[in-house]
Amino acid sequence: MRTLVIIIVVALIVIIAKRLLQKPPTPARRGQKKNEHMVQCASCGIYIPEQEALQRAGHYYCSQKHLDEDLHK
């Protein structure tokens, strides 16, 4: 019985040591680039990635609705 306890304790120490020495996993980035340029919607002020924004006359918009609303002002 004493030998079994010693084996379990040694196994736990080895497992904990491996986890502590292991490099932490890098977080997943949901497909976004590290230095993606953000722009502000001219209508509501929210910031969105430039690639997802709609652009007209030098202004950026977060949705077609906001672009249309700005055109009708």
C-alpha positions as CSV (number, residue, x, y, z in Angstrom):
1,M,0.0,0.0,0.0
2,R,2.8,2.4,0.9
3,T,4.5,1.7,-2.5
4,L,1.3,2.6,-4.3
5,V,1.0,6.0,-2.6
6,I,4.7,6.7,-3.4
7,I,4.1,5.8,-7.1
8,I,1.0,8.1,-7.3
9,V,2.8,11.0,-5.6
10,V,5.8,10.7,-8.0
11,A,3.4,10.5,-11.0
12,L,1.7,13.7,-9.9
13,I,5.0,15.5,-9.4
14,V,6.1,14.5,-13.0
15,I,2.8,15.6,-14.5
16,I,2.9,19.0,-12.7
17,A,6.5,19.5,-13.6
18,K,5.8,18.9,-17.3
19,R,2.9,21.4,-17.3
20,L,5.0,24.0,-15.6
21,L,7.9,23.6,-18.0
22,Q,5.7,23.6,-21.1
23,K,5.2,26.8,-23.0
24,P,1.8,28.4,-22.6
25,P,-0.5,27.9,-25.6
26,T,-0.9,30.9,-27.8
27,P,-4.5,32.2,-27.8
28,A,-6.5,31.8,-31.0
29,R,-7.1,35.0,-32.9
30,R,-10.4,34.3,-34.7
31,G,-8.8,35.1,-38.1
32,Q,-7.8,38.7,-37.3
33,K,-4.4,40.0,-38.2
34,K,-2.3,41.3,-35.4
35,N,-2.0,44.9,-36.7
36,E,-5.3,45.4,-38.4
37,H,-6.2,49.0,-39.1
38,M,-9.4,50.2,-37.4
39,V,-11.7,53.0,-38.7
40,Q,-14.5,54.9,-37.1
41,C,-18.1,54.8,-38.5
42,A,-19.0,58.4,-39.6
43,S,-22.6,57.8,-38.4
44,C,-22.5,56.0,-35.0
45,G,-18.8,56.3,-34.1
46,I,-18.1,52.6,-33.6
47,Y,-14.7,51.3,-34.6
48,I,-14.5,48.4,-37.1
49,P,-11.7,46.8,-39.2
50,E,-11.0,48.8,-42.4
51,Q,-11.5,45.6,-44.5
52,E,-15.1,45.2,-43.2
53,A,-16.1,48.9,-43.5
54,L,-18.0,50.5,-46.3
55,Q,-16.4,53.6,-47.7
56,R,-17.9,56.6,-49.6
57,A,-16.5,60.0,-50.1
58,G,-13.6,59.4,-47.7
59,H,-15.9,58.4,-44.9
60,Y,-16.3,54.9,-43.4
61,Y,-19.5,53.2,-42.3
62,C,-20.2,50.1,-40.3
63,S,-23.3,49.1,-42.2
64,Q,-25.3,49.8,-45.4
65,K,-28.0,51.4,-43.3
66,H,-25.6,54.0,-41.8
67,L,-24.2,54.7,-45.3
68,D,-27.7,55.3,-46.7
69,E,-28.7,57.4,-43.7
70,D,-25.7,59.7,-44.3
71,L,-26.5,60.0,-48.0
72,H,-30.0,61.2,-47.2
73,K,-29.0,64.0,-44.8
